Amino acid sequence: MYSEKEAREILVKAGLELVRTGLIARTWGNISARISNEEFIITPSGIPYERLTADMMVKVKISDLSYEGDIKPSSEKGIHAKAYLYRKDVNFIIHTHQTYATALSVTYIDMDIEDAEMKSVLGDKLVTSKYGMPSTKKLMRNVEDAIVKNPDANSILLMNHGTLCMGHDYDSAFTIASALEELAEKMVNRKLKPESRENDADGKSLTIKEAAISVAEENVKGRFISFNDDRNVSILSSIIDNNVHLLDDYVQIAGTNIRTIEVGIADCNNEAARSRLGKKIKTALNNSTVVFIKGIGALIAAPTEDDAKAVGMILDKYALTRLYAAGNEAVHKLGFLDAIIQRFVYVKKYSKKAKGK
């Protein structure tokens, strides 16, 4: 266990480490440290890790989730409390949205870990909790069920959402998160069958990309414009319906109605054509931060440059997840209403918190 002072200070350190390693983006994920058998300290709700200080951390009771002070604790405090309740050996918890493990979570995994080295870190099994919307009692109950049924598992995949990594201390929790990502990457890559894409970065693609960026900058005011043409995103823009809702954070930050626009060289050549393209892009970005340009990649229009980077990270993860899901028979998708609710809550609440409003 940690003293309260130690816990507050180490959570600041852990938050910066999560950002540095790319295990989270924006305010997603949360961290906690046990200070007694009755209480733990957890990161607050909706504040970027780079802005956190020790006095912002929140003390929470395991028994009833009550907390001290005016700062609200993470809305996922309940899943931390359940882990501390049932796992007396756990003193530090990281809830991440790490890329490969999150991709793996869209297929229900319940398997023994055979590799001795992985087993020594992750425990006997790799398991997935059933789906529950973020911050809900349903999610808390489902995570509780997974922990109770798998007392030797040091990590839980949270379906369509992320992971829960439960360590004896700071170092072991990060080791668990790293080992889980390594194992998940191997499992995802065995199923991943990306199609080859011809003419990567050829003149035509570059012209269309540059035109889409400039047209967006002219027509979508007040937002930072960027472009993601990483391989998986480019593949996705060509072959897949991009309104398959698979990840909580993707529907929250990107939107629930992501359009794909087909753009040719002719659309870039004269003022009238660019005007028509501008209307298409503006309409597509009306209620989302992403529009796919068929065969090229995805245009991103976010409130700030930092937001655009976060969208790009999560878009990369969604593309990987969607291509991985294409190689699996049993994939859990988010309900449309779940997706709509999450997008609404994010836009109205958490995105404003992240900007300090």
Secondary structure, 3 states (H helix, E strand, C coil): CCCHHHHHHHHHHHHHHHHHHCCCCCCCCEEEEECCCCEEEECECCCCHHHCCHHHCEEEECCCCCECCCCCECCCHHHHHHHHHHCCCCCEEEEECCHHHHHHCCCCCEEECCCHHHHHHHECEEEEECCCCCCCHHHHHHHHHHHHHCCCECEEEECCCEEEEEECCHHHHHHHHHHHHHHHHHHHHHHCCCCCCCCCCCHHHHHHHHHHHHHHHHHCCCCEEEEECCHHHHHHHHHCCCCCCCCHHHHHHCCCCCEEECCCHHHHCCHHHHHHHHHHHHHHCCCCCEEEECCCEEEEEECCHHHHHHHHHHHHHHHHHHHHHCCCCCCCCCCHHHHHHHHHHHHHHHHHHHCCC
